[in-house]
Amino acid sequence: MALTPSTMLPLGTPAPEFNLLEPASGRRIALTDFAANPALVVAFICNHCPFVKHLRDALAQFGRDCAARGVAFVAINANDVANYPADSPERMVEEARAAGWTFPYLYDETQAVARAYRAACTPDFFLYGRDRKLAYRGQFDDSRPGNGKPITGADLRSAIEAVLAGKPVAAKQIPSMGCNIKWKPGNEPEYFK
């Protein structure tokens, strides 16, 4: 496991388009499906990463809280499933059900969406306002496996509150940390090398 931080994409960057398969439903879900939502959270996660497992239950509650506020929340798995079969679309369906995730969990088979977002780790969080410009990128909170800190989602939740209130998000944003995205051989983006 390589401990990898977020790339901290520049704030104000427009949300890249996506149109990906949701294995649980067999539907394709696109960025445009969330046009009516006042905010959008895009999270890059996977099934097997201990950092994602650490947040598993908290992500379920976070997804429900987002839905109650009208905030769209979508998770994307971009890992190379040939070398990491625990992250296969079939296992994604099992994981989403077992975890009680009600948000879309999408499969980025080509890894093109992860590259467009400059995602680097799991979990990696991106928050966009109504204009779909990047308002926050970074950690869920400062809890990590084994550090004893409670999982609150404080950093991301605070950013969402600011966006919904039409206020600027705090300038100090701490990178998320987690396992590196498992790039297909030869597909590692330049920003990751």
C-alpha positions, 0 to 999 in steps of 0.5 A: 500500500502506497500512502498517496495524497490528493493532487490538490487540483486548482480551485475553480477548475470546472468539473470534468464530464463523465458518463459511467456505468453504475454496476448495481443498476446497469444504468449509465450516469453522467455529470449532467444528471446532477444539473439541478443539484446545488452542489456535487461531491465526487469521490474516488473510492474502491472496495479493498483500500483500508482507508476507504474501509475505515470510512465505510459506515461514515460514507453511508451516513454522509450519502444519506445526509447529502441526499437530504440536503439536495447535494449530489454525491457520486463515488467512482472506482477507477482501479485496475480490476485485472490486477485488483479483482476485489474492485471488480464491478460485481464486487462493487455491487456487493460492497455497496449493498453490504455497506448500505450505500445509497449513492451511485457507485460508478465504474471508470473502466478506462480510468479516463475520468480519474485522469480528468479529475487528477484523482490520485488516491482512495478516497479522494474527494472533490466538491463543486458548487452549482456552477460546477467549479471546484470549491473544495478538494481534500480530506473527509476529516483527519481520521485515518486507520489507527490514529484514534481520531473520530470519523466526522467528515468535518472538513468536507461537511464544512465545505458543503455548508459554505457552498450551500450558504453561498459563502467561500470555502475555507482556503486551508484545505488538507489533502486526502490521504489513502492508497494510490489509485491502481493504474493499469500498466502503462496508464499512470498519468504524468501527475502521478509519476 
